[in-house]
Amino acid sequence: MKSIFLCNTPAIIDKVYPKETIVALQQEVDLDTTIFTGKDLESHDFSKIEAIFASWDIPILSDEQVREHFPNLKYVFYAAGSVQYFAKPLFANNVRVFSAWSANAIPVAEYTISQIILANKGFFHTINKVKSKSGYLSAQAATKALPGNYKTSIGILGVGQIGQRVIEGLQKQTNSIIKVYDPYLSNEAAASMNVQKASLEEIFSTCQTISNHVANLPTTQKLFDYKYFSLMKDNAVFINTGRGAQVEVSSLIKALKEQPSRFAVLDVTDPTEPPEDDSELYKLDNILITPHIAGSSGNEVHRMAELMLDAFRAVKAGRVTPTEVSLEMLDKMA
């Protein structure tokens, strides 16, 4: 099976696919190790290519481009997360798409679980205070208003791959009360997960920490606005590792200004990432911005390439693999 690497930023392929994974792929498939970009479409013949291995910054192909340049393409193995932005033209041409979103979900869940546990212990309410003895005493007093992690209500928004992993991790490490918002989650599934289904109003008004993992869809843009942020309890923490565009930023800022003991931890921002220099997000002491570090980084990215190697082996052997994405799944996926 003739295969290629396709990515507009070749350094990403070098980073994501370690040498040992490439060697293993070459033993399984006829793989050209040249890293092609979207600029190569007109100058190279890809008519015999049946499989593409890719990662972030895969060229976005139109229906016409798929038909013209990749008439025999059968599979795309995407060693990264969401396929929302490029998959539909592939599906329209009967190309099967496989994604390492489950592997990318692992570090996001690890980040989120750690942040939630720290939040409930008062970590974020003290990090800017301990600069002196009096600051130490002030921070110590502030933590007395925080509940810790025993039987504390935590809100999880969205129960996809990441949300599920966060819930499982919290249940293993804490005795939390977990409330979830997800329109697609059935009552039976919620019961089997030992979580409580709740409305956004209930979660924002009753949960100590709220973590966003809602799918990134047109219907979820600016979903979280002042209606919800104004309901946050004193000392409550909002964590966003989902998409910045799901947060109405001015509403979040307004709610945090109104009650400075509220806190937000933002790993993603909108309308730009990072925010522009004049953004109020930088000016509030009760906002912590992390530079989009929740997803796979460092050696963690190799896990995604290894998962795509496993996916290819499953396809080759005729086995079903949970890494395959369908058109129907796009309505529920991040």
C-alpha positions, 0 to 999 in steps of 0.5 A: 500500500503506497503511503506518504506523510502530508503536512504543511509544517514538516517539522511537526511530522519530525516531532510527532513521529519518532524514528522507531515508529517510522521504521515500524511503519515502513515494515508494514506499508510502502511509505515514502518518508518525504514530508509533502505539503499542500504546495506539492499537490500540483508538482507531484503525482499522488494518484497511486497513494492509498494512505496518508499519515499526518498530524497537526497542520494537515492541508485542507483538501476540497472535494475536487482536490481529493478526487483530482490528486488522490483518486485512490486514497482510502485512509488518512491516519491523523496523529493529532486530535480533532478532525473537524476542520478537514475531514468532511471532503474526505468522507465525501470521497469515501476516505476512512479517517482515523484520529489519535484524539483518544491519545491526545485526551490523556494529557488534557485529562491529566492537566485538568485533574491536577488543576481541579484538585489544586483549585479545590485546595485553594492553590489559585487563590494563594499563588499571588499572595505569598510574597511576605509573612503577612501575605503568607498569613493572608493566603492561609486565611483564604484557603479556609474558605475552600472545601478541599476535595472530599465530597466537593461538587465539581462540574464537568461540561461535556462528557466526550473522551476527555470529560470521561477521563477526567471523571474517571481520574477524579473518582479514583483520586477524590470523593467528589460529587460530579455533576455533568452537562452533556445533551448527548448523555443518557440517564442510563449512561450517567447512572453507570458513570456514577455522575449526576446530570445537571443543567448549566445553571445548576452546575455554575451555581452549585459547583466549586470547580467547573471544567469545560470539555464541550464539543467545538460546534457552531452551536457552542460558540459563546455558549458560556456568557454572563448568564452562567458566570454570574452564577458562580459561587464565591471562590469558585474556579472555571477551567477551560481546556476546550475552546476559547471561542466557547467563552464570552470573554467580556462576560467572564471578565465582568463576573470575575471583577464583580467577585474577585474571589472567583477564579479562572484558569484558561489554557485556551483564549479567544478571539486570539491565542495568545490574547493581544497585549491590551487584553484585560485577561492579563490584568486580573489577578484572578485569571491564570493563563497557561500557554495551551499546554494541556494537550500533547507536548514533549514526548507525549506526542509520540503516543499519538503516532504509535496509536496511528501505527496500531490503527493501520495494523488493525485496518490491515488485519481487518479489525475494528478500531475505536480510532476511526471517525465517522461523519456522524461522530463530528456532531458530538466531537470536540 
